[in-house]
Amino acid sequence: MISFVNYEIYLSRFLIISSFVLLIFITFAVIYISFVSWKDKKRLKQD
């Protein structure tokens, strides 16, 4: 029973950390895509 509780704690900790990492990764991806789109619009207006 104790090992199952430890396993559950490690699993929940892993899920929390991985969800934060995924959230940060998605945030940076959205910022990067927005930046590239903004640069592309700026380039198209100049031509």
C-alpha positions in Angstrom: 0.0 0.0 0.0 2.8 2.4 0.8 4.6 1.8 -2.5 1.3 2.5 -4.3 0.9 5.8 -2.5 4.5 6.7 -3.3 3.9 5.8 -7.0 0.7 8.0 -7.0 2.6 10.9 -5.5 5.4 10.6 -8.1 2.9 10.2 -10.9 1.0 13.3 -9.9 4.2 15.3 -9.5 5.4 14.2 -12.9 2.0 15.1 -14.4 2.1 18.6 -12.8 5.7 19.3 -13.9 5.1 18.0 -17.5 1.9 20.1 -17.8 3.8 23.2 -16.7 6.6 22.4 -19.2 4.0 21.9 -22.0 2.3 25.1 -21.1 5.6 27.0 -21.3 6.4 25.4 -24.6 3.0 26.2 -26.1 3.3 29.8 -24.8 6.7 30.3 -26.5 5.4 28.6 -29.7 2.4 31.0 -29.8 4.7 34.0 -29.2 7.1 32.8 -31.9 4.3 32.2 -34.4 2.8 35.6 -33.7 6.2 37.3 -34.1 6.9 35.5 -37.4 3.4 36.5 -38.7 3.9 40.1 -37.6 7.3 40.2 -39.4 5.7 38.7 -42.5 2.9 41.3 -42.5 5.4 44.1 -42.1 7.5 42.7 -45.0 4.4 42.4 -47.3 3.4 46.0 -46.6 6.9 47.3 -47.6 6.8 45.7 -51.0 
